[in-house]
Amino acid sequence: MGLLLVIYVMNFVDRQVVNILAEPIKRELGLLDWQLGAMSGLAFALFYTVLGLPIARLAERGHRPYIIGVALAVWSGFTALCGLAQNFTQLLLARIGVGVGEAGCTPPAHSLITDYVPKERRASALAFYSMGTPLGSLVGMGLGGVIADAYGWRMAFIVCGIPGIVLAIIAVLTLVEPRIRQTAAELKQRAQAMRDAKPFKAALATLKRKRTFWLVSFAAAIKAFIGYGQAPFAASFFYRNHSEEIASLATMFGLQSGGFLGLALGLMGGIGGAIGAFLGGVIADKYGARDYRAYVSVPAIASLAVIPIYVMAILSPFATFALGSLLIGSVLGTLWYGPVYATAQTIVPPHMRATASAVLLFIINLIGLGLGPLAVGALSDMFAITLGMGEAEGVRWALLVSAFAGLAAAVLFWMARKTIREEMEG
């Protein structure tokens, strides 16, 4: 579990480091905000989501640690190659490569974790793994900002990519595949289940009957749309609206603006997000033991509560208040991780878990990661250029408008309360 968490941290280091580097990349390569959104979201997400499905089917039968190790080596190598890009097209292709590699991480990892732990601890275990999202963002933002200040944004990509290749070897050599230890009877039962499944078609047929799965998937996709959409523009927001205060704060800590802002955003999002991800799983497991509806009630309430806090942060004239508010927002914004992933794993038979995870991630990432950054970037350009508000106010209002999508997520989570108890399997 600890090694899987470290791997997932690296997954998000390599995915999110681009966010703190967005402004220097924009200036050097002469990009618009929509291009930043396409580079950090759409290009990555298209291949990440599509390839996740066949890799998940491979994980239903294959050696999951080997799949994870190869995927880790691929995405880490392409992250390093991002540092060599000379134009938008080259950077776009390198980010596509990162997406191709990262498609092989979470579906087999979710399937492994579900085999590692008993049902009553599933949400907590998956929430523990999901802490890799905020922790990886913390490391990526903090390390990326410091390295970029000292050596440039290109070196930041290279430094963040190379360690993953070493970690891939460790993963292949040390991660345990529980299927190897199954008894003859268990192997026979699993083989029969796989024959009966008629691969992907049967898995989709099972999921099609699960109304809860689709409500939760699209609610989580909206949450991802907000989170992924806002992430590439958080640093740009502070640079454009609070540059003097950020520079002053950076001087106090003996840093340059990029290093300070990367560390500040990384710590706010990383610590708050890790706490939220862990608490979401613990709370859902505690109350879900008595009533399965807790697995959707927790993210529904959190989705509503985070909106006013985020709005206050973006409208505040003080960078320190905004950063502090983002800490609280990060806690509430990640409470859905454990409950959602546990629901997806528990709503299908064991031999369909990797596929259920891949379908869930397909929806989350196609809508959230694919469209979120592009939509927020396009909104920023619209407010800034079309409506003549300027870059600073453009990005501010793009972030504000996107935050209210959380209302739709809360409604979908709450609707899932009607069917979740009847549709859980094991």
C-alpha positions as a LaTeX table, in Angstrom:
\begin{tabular}{lrrr}
\hline
Residue & $x$ (\AA) & $y$ (\AA) & $z$ (\AA) \\
\hline
Met1 & 0.00 & 0.00 & 0.00 \\
Gly2 & 2.83 & 2.38 & 0.85 \\
Leu3 & 4.62 & 1.70 & $-2.43$ \\
Leu4 & 1.41 & 2.16 & $-4.40$ \\
Leu5 & 0.93 & 5.51 & $-2.67$ \\
Val6 & 4.46 & 6.59 & $-3.64$ \\
Ile7 & 3.82 & 5.55 & $-7.25$ \\
Tyr8 & 0.58 & 7.53 & $-7.30$ \\
Val9 & 2.42 & 10.53 & $-5.84$ \\
Met10 & 4.83 & 10.32 & $-8.78$ \\
Asn11 & 1.82 & 10.00 & $-11.10$ \\
Phe12 & 0.58 & 13.39 & $-9.95$ \\
Val13 & 4.01 & 15.00 & $-9.66$ \\
Asp14 & 4.47 & 14.39 & $-13.37$ \\
Arg15 & 0.89 & 15.33 & $-14.18$ \\
Gln16 & 0.68 & 18.52 & $-12.11$ \\
Val17 & 4.18 & 20.00 & $-12.29$ \\
Val18 & 3.08 & 21.72 & $-15.51$ \\
Asn19 & 0.67 & 23.87 & $-13.48$ \\
Ile20 & 3.34 & 25.84 & $-11.61$ \\
Leu21 & 5.32 & 26.10 & $-14.85$ \\
Ala22 & 2.36 & 27.38 & $-16.90$ \\
Glu23 & 3.22 & 31.09 & $-16.67$ \\
Pro24 & 6.92 & 30.84 & $-17.70$ \\
Ile25 & 5.95 & 28.37 & $-20.47$ \\
Lys26 & 3.26 & 30.80 & $-21.67$ \\
Arg27 & 5.76 & 33.68 & $-21.81$ \\
Glu28 & 8.60 & 31.77 & $-23.49$ \\
Leu29 & 6.51 & 29.94 & $-26.10$ \\
Gly30 & 3.98 & 32.76 & $-26.60$ \\
Leu31 & 0.86 & 30.74 & $-25.73$ \\
Leu32 & $-2.72$ & 31.76 & $-24.99$ \\
Asp33 & $-4.59$ & 30.46 & $-21.93$ \\
Trp34 & $-6.64$ & 28.02 & $-24.03$ \\
Gln35 & $-3.38$ & 26.47 & $-25.25$ \\
Leu36 & $-2.23$ & 26.06 & $-21.66$ \\
Gly37 & $-5.53$ & 24.33 & $-20.97$ \\
Ala38 & $-5.20$ & 22.05 & $-24.00$ \\
Met39 & $-1.61$ & 21.15 & $-23.11$ \\
Ser40 & $-2.30$ & 20.43 & $-19.43$ \\
Gly41 & $-5.70$ & 18.80 & $-19.92$ \\
Leu42 & $-7.16$ & 17.77 & $-23.27$ \\
Ala43 & $-4.02$ & 16.34 & $-24.90$ \\
Phe44 & $-3.22$ & 14.33 & $-21.80$ \\
Ala45 & $-6.78$ & 13.20 & $-21.10$ \\
Leu46 & $-7.71$ & 11.90 & $-24.57$ \\
Phe47 & $-5.08$ & 9.17 & $-24.54$ \\
Tyr48 & $-5.20$ & 8.65 & $-20.78$ \\
Thr49 & $-8.91$ & 7.91 & $-20.83$ \\
Val50 & $-9.07$ & 5.83 & $-24.01$ \\
Leu51 & $-6.07$ & 3.61 & $-23.20$ \\
Gly52 & $-7.26$ & 3.11 & $-19.62$ \\
Leu53 & $-10.02$ & 0.75 & $-20.83$ \\
Pro54 & $-7.91$ & $-1.87$ & $-22.68$ \\
Ile55 & $-5.22$ & $-1.70$ & $-19.99$ \\
Ala56 & $-7.90$ & $-2.38$ & $-17.36$ \\
Arg57 & $-9.04$ & $-5.46$ & $-19.29$ \\
Leu58 & $-5.42$ & $-6.62$ & $-19.40$ \\
Ala59 & $-5.24$ & $-6.08$ & $-15.63$ \\
Glu60 & $-8.23$ & $-8.37$ & $-15.08$ \\
Arg61 & $-6.08$ & $-11.27$ & $-16.32$ \\
Gly62 & $-2.46$ & $-10.13$ & $-16.23$ \\
His63 & 0.25 & $-9.42$ & $-13.66$ \\
Arg64 & $-0.83$ & $-6.05$ & $-12.27$ \\
Pro65 & 2.53 & $-5.01$ & $-10.70$ \\
Tyr66 & 4.25 & $-5.51$ & $-14.08$ \\
Ile67 & 1.62 & $-3.35$ & $-15.80$ \\
Ile68 & 2.09 & $-0.59$ & $-13.22$ \\
Gly69 & 5.89 & $-0.73$ & $-13.47$ \\
Val70 & 5.97 & $-0.44$ & $-17.27$ \\
Ala71 & 3.43 & 2.39 & $-17.19$ \\
Leu72 & 5.49 & 4.28 & $-14.61$ \\
Ala73 & 8.63 & 4.05 & $-16.74$ \\
Val74 & 6.76 & 5.34 & $-19.81$ \\
Trp75 & 5.13 & 8.38 & $-18.21$ \\
Ser76 & 8.30 & 9.34 & $-16.34$ \\
Gly77 & 10.34 & 9.25 & $-19.55$ \\
Phe78 & 7.88 & 11.48 & $-21.39$ \\
Thr79 & 7.81 & 13.92 & $-18.47$ \\
Ala80 & 11.56 & 14.37 & $-18.84$ \\
Leu81 & 11.10 & 14.87 & $-22.60$ \\
Cys82 & 8.74 & 17.80 & $-21.92$ \\
Gly83 & 11.83 & 19.73 & $-20.85$ \\
Leu84 & 13.25 & 19.43 & $-24.38$ \\
Ala85 & 10.21 & 20.84 & $-26.21$ \\
Gln86 & 10.88 & 23.88 & $-28.39$ \\
Asn87 & 7.31 & 24.77 & $-29.36$ \\
Phe88 & 3.66 & 24.14 & $-28.52$ \\
Thr89 & 3.33 & 21.09 & $-30.79$ \\
Gln90 & 6.34 & 19.31 & $-29.30$ \\
Leu91 & 5.17 & 20.01 & $-25.76$ \\
Leu92 & 1.68 & 18.80 & $-26.67$ \\
Leu93 & 3.07 & 15.51 & $-28.02$ \\
Ala94 & 5.20 & 14.98 & $-24.92$ \\
Arg95 & 2.18 & 15.54 & $-22.67$ \\
Ile96 & 0.27 & 12.99 & $-24.77$ \\
Gly97 & 3.06 & 10.53 & $-24.00$ \\
Val98 & 2.69 & 11.22 & $-20.28$ \\
Gly99 & $-1.02$ & 10.46 & $-20.61$ \\
Val100 & $-0.32$ & 7.20 & $-22.45$ \\
Gly101 & 1.90 & 6.00 & $-19.59$ \\
Glu102 & $-0.31$ & 7.14 & $-16.74$ \\
Ala103 & $-3.27$ & 5.24 & $-18.20$ \\
Gly104 & $-1.66$ & 2.06 & $-16.85$ \\
Cys105 & $-1.50$ & 3.10 & $-13.20$ \\
Thr106 & $-4.81$ & 3.50 & $-11.37$ \\
Pro107 & $-7.11$ & 0.76 & $-12.78$ \\
Pro108 & $-4.69$ & $-2.07$ & $-11.87$ \\
Ala109 & $-3.79$ & $-0.29$ & $-8.62$ \\
His110 & $-7.45$ & $-0.04$ & $-7.55$ \\
Ser111 & $-7.91$ & $-3.71$ & $-8.38$ \\
Leu112 & $-4.82$ & $-4.65$ & $-6.34$ \\
Ile113 & $-5.90$ & $-2.61$ & $-3.33$ \\
Thr114 & $-9.34$ & $-4.19$ & $-3.36$ \\
Asp115 & $-7.64$ & $-7.60$ & $-3.16$ \\
Tyr116 & $-5.27$ & $-6.42$ & $-0.44$ \\
Val117 & $-7.87$ & $-5.25$ & 2.13 \\
Pro118 & $-11.21$ & $-6.47$ & 3.51 \\
Lys119 & $-14.46$ & $-4.91$ & 2.32 \\
Glu120 & $-15.08$ & $-2.92$ & 5.52 \\
Arg121 & $-11.77$ & $-1.04$ & 5.07 \\
Arg122 & $-12.02$ & $-0.51$ & 1.33 \\
Ala123 & $-12.95$ & 3.18 & 1.30 \\
Ser124 & $-10.17$ & 3.98 & 3.79 \\
Ala125 & $-7.60$ & 2.02 & 1.77 \\
Leu126 & $-8.60$ & 3.65 & $-1.50$ \\
Ala127 & $-8.64$ & 7.04 & 0.22 \\
Phe128 & $-5.09$ & 6.35 & 1.46 \\
Tyr129 & $-4.02$ & 5.64 & $-2.12$ \\
Ser130 & $-5.92$ & 8.73 & $-3.33$ \\
Met131 & $-3.78$ & 10.89 & $-1.03$ \\
Gly132 & $-1.29$ & 10.60 & $-3.87$ \\
Thr133 & $-3.31$ & 13.22 & $-5.77$ \\
Pro134 & $-2.78$ & 16.11 & $-3.32$ \\
Leu135 & 0.64 & 14.92 & $-2.16$ \\
Gly136 & 1.83 & 14.60 & $-5.75$ \\
Ser137 & 0.47 & 18.06 & $-6.48$ \\
Leu138 & 2.33 & 19.37 & $-3.43$ \\
Val139 & 5.65 & 17.89 & $-4.55$ \\
Gly140 & 5.12 & 18.84 & $-8.19$ \\
Met141 & 4.13 & 22.43 & $-7.43$ \\
Gly142 & 6.77 & 22.96 & $-4.74$ \\
Leu143 & 9.68 & 21.22 & $-6.42$ \\
Gly144 & 8.73 & 22.55 & $-9.85$ \\
Gly145 & 8.60 & 26.14 & $-8.63$ \\
Val146 & 11.94 & 25.99 & $-6.82$ \\
Ile147 & 13.77 & 24.27 & $-9.69$ \\
Ala148 & 12.23 & 26.60 & $-12.27$ \\
Asp149 & 13.42 & 29.64 & $-10.32$ \\
Ala150 & 16.95 & 28.26 & $-10.12$ \\
Tyr151 & 17.40 & 26.46 & $-13.44$ \\
Gly152 & 14.35 & 27.17 & $-15.62$ \\
Trp153 & 11.12 & 25.32 & $-16.38$ \\
Arg154 & 12.81 & 22.82 & $-18.68$ \\
Met155 & 15.01 & 21.43 & $-15.92$ \\
Ala156 & 11.96 & 21.13 & $-13.64$ \\
Phe157 & 10.40 & 18.62 & $-16.05$ \\
Ile158 & 13.63 & 16.63 & $-16.31$ \\
Val159 & 14.19 & 16.43 & $-12.55$ \\
Cys160 & 10.58 & 15.36 & $-11.91$ \\
Gly161 & 10.68 & 12.66 & $-14.60$ \\
Ile162 & 13.91 & 10.76 & $-14.00$ \\
Pro163 & 13.20 & 9.33 & $-10.47$ \\
Gly164 & 10.12 & 7.54 & $-11.78$ \\
Ile165 & 12.22 & 5.28 & $-13.99$ \\
Val166 & 14.10 & 4.01 & $-10.90$ \\
Leu167 & 10.83 & 3.61 & $-9.00$ \\
Ala168 & 9.43 & 1.52 & $-11.87$ \\
Ile169 & 12.15 & $-1.09$ & $-11.33$ \\
Ile170 & 11.39 & $-1.19$ & $-7.60$ \\
Ala171 & 7.68 & $-1.63$ & $-8.32$ \\
Val172 & 8.23 & $-4.59$ & $-10.64$ \\
Leu173 & 10.53 & $-6.31$ & $-8.12$ \\
Thr174 & 8.56 & $-5.73$ & $-4.92$ \\
Leu175 & 4.81 & $-5.24$ & $-5.50$ \\
Val176 & 2.83 & $-8.37$ & $-4.62$ \\
Glu177 & 0.38 & $-10.00$ & $-7.05$ \\
Pro178 & $-2.20$ & $-11.78$ & $-4.84$ \\
Arg179 & $-3.36$ & $-14.00$ & $-7.70$ \\
Ile180 & $-0.07$ & $-15.91$ & $-7.54$ \\
Arg181 & $-0.93$ & $-17.01$ & $-3.99$ \\
Gln182 & $-4.49$ & $-18.12$ & $-4.73$ \\
Thr183 & $-5.47$ & $-21.72$ & $-4.04$ \\
Ala184 & $-6.36$ & $-24.09$ & $-6.84$ \\
Ala185 & $-10.06$ & $-23.70$ & $-6.00$ \\
Glu186 & $-9.81$ & $-19.90$ & $-6.07$ \\
Leu187 & $-7.98$ & $-19.97$ & $-9.39$ \\
Lys188 & $-10.60$ & $-22.30$ & $-10.85$ \\
Gln189 & $-13.41$ & $-20.07$ & $-9.61$ \\
Arg190 & $-11.73$ & $-16.98$ & $-11.05$ \\
Ala191 & $-11.08$ & $-18.67$ & $-14.40$ \\
Gln192 & $-14.75$ & $-19.64$ & $-14.63$ \\
Ala193 & $-15.81$ & $-16.06$ & $-13.78$ \\
Met194 & $-13.54$ & $-14.71$ & $-16.49$ \\
Arg195 & $-15.00$ & $-17.16$ & $-19.04$ \\
Asp196 & $-18.52$ & $-16.17$ & $-18.07$ \\
Ala197 & $-17.70$ & $-12.48$ & $-18.23$ \\
Lys198 & $-17.23$ & $-12.30$ & $-22.01$ \\
Pro199 & $-14.76$ & $-9.47$ & $-21.34$ \\
Phe200 & $-15.68$ & $-5.88$ & $-21.83$ \\
Lys201 & $-19.24$ & $-6.29$ & $-23.12$ \\
Ala202 & $-20.36$ & $-8.15$ & $-19.99$ \\
Ala203 & $-18.71$ & $-5.60$ & $-17.70$ \\
Leu204 & $-20.51$ & $-2.76$ & $-19.47$ \\
Ala205 & $-23.79$ & $-4.68$ & $-19.29$ \\
Thr206 & $-23.35$ & $-5.05$ & $-15.54$ \\
Leu207 & $-22.50$ & $-1.38$ & $-15.09$ \\
Lys208 & $-25.40$ & $-0.32$ & $-17.30$ \\
Arg209 & $-27.81$ & $-1.72$ & $-14.71$ \\
Lys210 & $-26.14$ & 0.22 & $-11.88$ \\
Arg211 & $-27.81$ & 3.63 & $-11.71$ \\
Thr212 & $-25.66$ & 4.53 & $-8.70$ \\
Phe213 & $-22.46$ & 4.03 & $-10.69$ \\
Trp214 & $-23.46$ & 6.54 & $-13.36$ \\
Leu215 & $-24.71$ & 9.16 & $-10.94$ \\
Val216 & $-21.53$ & 8.91 & $-8.88$ \\
Ser217 & $-19.31$ & 8.85 & $-11.99$ \\
Phe218 & $-20.75$ & 12.03 & $-13.47$ \\
Ala219 & $-20.81$ & 13.77 & $-10.09$ \\
Ala220 & $-17.12$ & 12.92 & $-9.65$ \\
Ala221 & $-16.46$ & 14.07 & $-13.23$ \\
Ile222 & $-17.91$ & 17.48 & $-12.39$ \\
Lys223 & $-15.75$ & 17.67 & $-9.28$ \\
Ala224 & $-12.74$ & 16.77 & $-11.43$ \\
Phe225 & $-13.80$ & 19.37 & $-14.02$ \\
Ile226 & $-13.59$ & 22.01 & $-11.29$ \\
Gly227 & $-10.36$ & 20.76 & $-9.72$ \\
Tyr228 & $-8.43$ & 20.05 & $-12.91$ \\
Gly229 & $-9.86$ & 23.12 & $-14.60$ \\
Gln230 & $-8.76$ & 25.50 & $-11.89$ \\
Ala231 & $-5.36$ & 23.94 & $-11.13$ \\
Pro232 & $-3.41$ & 25.18 & $-14.20$ \\
Phe233 & $-4.52$ & 28.76 & $-13.52$ \\
Ala234 & $-4.07$ & 29.02 & $-9.75$ \\
Ala235 & $-0.48$ & 30.22 & $-10.02$ \\
Ser236 & $-1.39$ & 32.53 & $-12.90$ \\
Phe237 & $-4.17$ & 34.01 & $-10.76$ \\
Phe238 & $-1.73$ & 34.91 & $-7.98$ \\
Tyr239 & 0.92 & 36.19 & $-10.39$ \\
Arg240 & $-1.58$ & 38.43 & $-12.14$ \\
Asn241 & $-3.59$ & 39.66 & $-9.12$ \\
His242 & $-1.21$ & 39.50 & $-6.14$ \\
Ser243 & 2.26 & 39.81 & $-7.67$ \\
Glu244 & 3.57 & 42.43 & $-5.23$ \\
Glu245 & 2.34 & 40.63 & $-2.13$ \\
Ile246 & 3.69 & 37.30 & $-3.40$ \\
Ala247 & 7.09 & 38.89 & $-4.10$ \\
Ser248 & 7.13 & 40.40 & $-0.62$ \\
Leu249 & 6.22 & 37.10 & 1.03 \\
Ala250 & 8.82 & 35.28 & $-1.04$ \\
Thr251 & 11.52 & 37.73 & 0.12 \\
Met252 & 10.58 & 37.09 & 3.76 \\
Phe253 & 11.30 & 33.38 & 3.27 \\
Gly254 & 14.44 & 33.93 & 1.20 \\
Leu255 & 12.84 & 32.66 & $-2.01$ \\
Gln256 & 11.90 & 33.97 & $-5.41$ \\
Ser257 & 8.23 & 34.34 & $-6.35$ \\
Gly258 & 8.01 & 31.07 & $-8.31$ \\
Gly259 & 9.53 & 28.97 & $-5.56$ \\
Phe260 & 7.41 & 30.56 & $-2.84$ \\
Leu261 & 4.18 & 30.32 & $-4.80$ \\
Gly262 & 4.85 & 26.73 & $-5.81$ \\
Leu263 & 5.53 & 25.74 & $-2.21$ \\
Ala264 & 2.57 & 27.73 & $-0.89$ \\
Leu265 & 0.07 & 26.31 & $-3.38$ \\
Gly266 & 1.58 & 22.87 & $-3.03$ \\
Leu267 & 1.34 & 22.94 & 0.77 \\
Met268 & $-2.19$ & 24.36 & 0.80 \\
Gly269 & $-3.45$ & 21.90 & $-1.78$ \\
Gly270 & $-1.26$ & 19.00 & $-0.70$ \\
Ile271 & $-1.79$ & 19.05 & 3.05 \\
Gly272 & $-5.44$ & 20.05 & 2.83 \\
Gly273 & $-6.10$ & 17.60 & 0.01 \\
Ala274 & $-4.38$ & 14.70 & 1.79 \\
Ile275 & $-6.36$ & 15.37 & 4.96 \\
Gly276 & $-9.59$ & 15.59 & 2.98 \\
Ala277 & $-8.92$ & 12.42 & 0.98 \\
Phe278 & $-8.09$ & 10.44 & 4.12 \\
Leu279 & $-11.00$ & 11.81 & 6.17 \\
Gly280 & $-13.45$ & 11.15 & 3.36 \\
Gly281 & $-12.59$ & 7.46 & 3.38 \\
Val282 & $-12.60$ & 7.15 & 7.17 \\
Ile283 & $-15.92$ & 8.97 & 7.57 \\
Ala284 & $-17.55$ & 6.99 & 4.76 \\
Asp285 & $-16.37$ & 3.66 & 6.19 \\
Lys286 & $-17.52$ & 4.59 & 9.69 \\
Tyr287 & $-21.03$ & 5.67 & 8.77 \\
Gly288 & $-21.27$ & 3.44 & 5.71 \\
Ala289 & $-21.03$ & 0.37 & 7.96 \\
Arg290 & $-24.53$ & 1.29 & 9.18 \\
Asp291 & $-25.89$ & 2.87 & 6.02 \\
Tyr292 & $-24.30$ & 2.68 & 2.55 \\
Arg293 & $-25.81$ & 6.06 & 1.73 \\
Ala294 & $-22.95$ & 7.67 & 3.65 \\
Tyr295 & $-20.71$ & 6.93 & 0.66 \\
Val296 & $-22.60$ & 9.52 & $-1.39$ \\
Ser297 & $-23.86$ & 11.80 & 1.38 \\
Val298 & $-20.33$ & 12.80 & 2.43 \\
Pro299 & $-19.26$ & 14.06 & $-1.03$ \\
Ala300 & $-22.66$ & 15.72 & $-1.60$ \\
Ile301 & $-22.37$ & 17.86 & 1.53 \\
Ala302 & $-18.71$ & 18.66 & 0.90 \\
Ser303 & $-19.47$ & 19.73 & $-2.70$ \\
Leu304 & $-21.85$ & 22.40 & $-1.42$ \\
Ala305 & $-19.70$ & 23.58 & 1.48 \\
Val306 & $-16.60$ & 24.26 & $-0.60$ \\
Ile307 & $-18.25$ & 26.77 & $-2.98$ \\
Pro308 & $-18.54$ & 29.84 & $-0.67$ \\
Ile309 & $-15.06$ & 29.24 & 0.74 \\
Tyr310 & $-13.52$ & 29.21 & $-2.74$ \\
Val311 & $-15.45$ & 32.31 & $-3.79$ \\
Met312 & $-14.16$ & 34.22 & $-0.74$ \\
Ala313 & $-10.60$ & 33.16 & $-1.58$ \\
Ile314 & $-10.75$ & 34.36 & $-5.19$ \\
Leu315 & $-12.45$ & 37.66 & $-4.34$ \\
Ser316 & $-10.16$ & 38.50 & $-1.42$ \\
Pro317 & $-7.77$ & 41.44 & $-1.96$ \\
Phe318 & $-5.16$ & 39.66 & 0.20 \\
Ala319 & $-3.00$ & 36.80 & $-1.05$ \\
Thr320 & $-2.45$ & 35.44 & 2.46 \\
Phe321 & $-6.21$ & 35.16 & 3.08 \\
Ala322 & $-6.71$ & 33.55 & $-0.32$ \\
Leu323 & $-4.03$ & 30.94 & 0.33 \\
Gly324 & $-5.41$ & 30.17 & 3.79 \\
Ser325 & $-8.92$ & 29.75 & 2.41 \\
Leu326 & $-7.62$ & 27.41 & $-0.27$ \\
Leu327 & $-6.31$ & 25.14 & 2.51 \\
Ile328 & $-9.85$ & 24.67 & 3.84 \\
Gly329 & $-11.20$ & 24.36 & 0.31 \\
Ser330 & $-8.69$ & 21.61 & $-0.44$ \\
Val331 & $-9.91$ & 19.56 & 2.53 \\
Leu332 & $-13.52$ & 19.76 & 1.37 \\
Gly333 & $-12.62$ & 19.39 & $-2.29$ \\
Thr334 & $-11.05$ & 15.94 & $-1.90$ \\
Leu335 & $-13.49$ & 14.27 & 0.51 \\
Trp336 & $-15.11$ & 12.49 & $-2.43$ \\
Tyr337 & $-12.07$ & 10.40 & $-3.44$ \\
Gly338 & $-12.39$ & 7.42 & $-1.09$ \\
Pro339 & $-16.19$ & 7.12 & $-1.10$ \\
Val340 & $-16.45$ & 7.34 & $-4.90$ \\
Tyr341 & $-13.68$ & 4.84 & $-5.66$ \\
Ala342 & $-14.97$ & 2.43 & $-3.00$ \\
Thr343 & $-18.46$ & 2.61 & $-4.48$ \\
Ala344 & $-17.12$ & 1.78 & $-7.95$ \\
Gln345 & $-15.18$ & $-1.23$ & $-6.59$ \\
Thr346 & $-18.02$ & $-2.57$ & $-4.46$ \\
Ile347 & $-20.81$ & $-2.23$ & $-6.99$ \\
Val348 & $-19.45$ & $-4.93$ & $-9.35$ \\
Pro349 & $-18.20$ & $-8.55$ & $-9.00$ \\
Pro350 & $-14.48$ & $-8.99$ & $-8.18$ \\
His351 & $-13.44$ & $-9.93$ & $-11.75$ \\
Met352 & $-14.82$ & $-6.63$ & $-13.07$ \\
Arg353 & $-13.21$ & $-4.23$ & $-10.61$ \\
Ala354 & $-10.34$ & $-3.00$ & $-12.80$ \\
Thr355 & $-12.81$ & $-2.40$ & $-15.62$ \\
Ala356 & $-15.21$ & $-0.53$ & $-13.34$ \\
Ser357 & $-12.30$ & 1.63 & $-12.20$ \\
Ala358 & $-11.26$ & 2.29 & $-15.81$ \\
Val359 & $-14.79$ & 3.25 & $-16.89$ \\
Leu360 & $-15.09$ & 5.55 & $-13.86$ \\
Leu361 & $-11.72$ & 7.14 & $-14.67$ \\
Phe362 & $-12.67$ & 7.39 & $-18.35$ \\
Ile363 & $-15.68$ & 9.53 & $-17.43$ \\
Ile364 & $-13.87$ & 11.53 & $-14.74$ \\
Asn365 & $-10.83$ & 12.30 & $-16.85$ \\
Leu366 & $-12.51$ & 12.86 & $-20.21$ \\
Ile367 & $-14.87$ & 15.41 & $-18.69$ \\
Gly368 & $-12.72$ & 16.65 & $-15.83$ \\
Leu369 & $-9.16$ & 16.57 & $-17.09$ \\
Gly370 & $-10.00$ & 16.78 & $-20.79$ \\
Leu371 & $-12.51$ & 19.63 & $-20.72$ \\
Gly372 & $-11.84$ & 21.36 & $-17.38$ \\
Pro373 & $-8.54$ & 23.15 & $-18.13$ \\
Leu374 & $-9.60$ & 23.90 & $-21.70$ \\
Ala375 & $-12.95$ & 25.37 & $-20.57$ \\
Val376 & $-11.44$ & 27.50 & $-17.79$ \\
Gly377 & $-8.68$ & 28.69 & $-20.15$ \\
Ala378 & $-11.26$ & 29.60 & $-22.80$ \\
Leu379 & $-13.34$ & 31.45 & $-20.19$ \\
Ser380 & $-10.24$ & 33.33 & $-19.08$ \\
Asp381 & $-9.48$ & 34.39 & $-22.66$ \\
Met382 & $-13.12$ & 35.39 & $-23.19$ \\
Phe383 & $-13.26$ & 37.58 & $-20.10$ \\
Ala384 & $-9.78$ & 38.99 & $-20.70$ \\
Ile385 & $-9.86$ & 39.60 & $-24.46$ \\
Thr386 & $-13.43$ & 39.45 & $-25.77$ \\
Leu387 & $-14.95$ & 41.34 & $-22.84$ \\
Gly388 & $-11.86$ & 43.52 & $-22.37$ \\
Met389 & $-11.42$ & 42.81 & $-18.65$ \\
Gly390 & $-7.67$ & 42.15 & $-18.90$ \\
Glu391 & $-5.66$ & 39.05 & $-17.95$ \\
Ala392 & $-5.93$ & 39.54 & $-14.18$ \\
Glu393 & $-9.72$ & 39.86 & $-13.99$ \\
Gly394 & $-10.16$ & 37.35 & $-16.81$ \\
Val395 & $-8.59$ & 34.50 & $-14.88$ \\
Arg396 & $-10.35$ & 35.60 & $-11.66$ \\
Trp397 & $-13.83$ & 35.37 & $-13.21$ \\
Ala398 & $-13.02$ & 32.13 & $-15.02$ \\
Leu399 & $-12.17$ & 30.55 & $-11.66$ \\
Leu400 & $-15.30$ & 31.97 & $-10.02$ \\
Val401 & $-17.69$ & 30.77 & $-12.71$ \\
Ser402 & $-16.23$ & 27.26 & $-12.74$ \\
Ala403 & $-16.64$ & 26.89 & $-8.96$ \\
Phe404 & $-20.44$ & 26.93 & $-9.21$ \\
Ala405 & $-20.45$ & 23.71 & $-11.22$ \\
Gly406 & $-20.18$ & 22.08 & $-7.79$ \\
Leu407 & $-23.92$ & 22.59 & $-7.35$ \\
Ala408 & $-24.61$ & 20.00 & $-10.07$ \\
Ala409 & $-22.18$ & 17.53 & $-8.47$ \\
Ala410 & $-23.93$ & 17.83 & $-5.10$ \\
Val411 & $-27.32$ & 17.11 & $-6.70$ \\
Leu412 & $-26.04$ & 13.99 & $-8.49$ \\
Phe413 & $-24.36$ & 12.62 & $-5.35$ \\
Trp414 & $-27.56$ & 13.14 & $-3.38$ \\
Met415 & $-29.68$ & 11.42 & $-6.05$ \\
Ala416 & $-27.46$ & 8.32 & $-5.71$ \\
Arg417 & $-28.76$ & 7.85 & $-2.15$ \\
Lys418 & $-31.93$ & 6.30 & $-3.60$ \\
Thr419 & $-30.24$ & 3.26 & $-5.15$ \\
Ile420 & $-26.84$ & 2.70 & $-3.55$ \\
Arg421 & $-28.01$ & 0.30 & $-0.82$ \\
Glu422 & $-29.74$ & $-2.02$ & $-3.29$ \\
Glu423 & $-26.94$ & $-2.08$ & $-5.86$ \\
Met424 & $-23.87$ & $-2.90$ & $-3.73$ \\
Glu425 & $-22.42$ & $-6.36$ & $-4.45$ \\
Gly426 & $-19.30$ & $-7.16$ & $-2.45$ \\
\hline
\end{tabular}
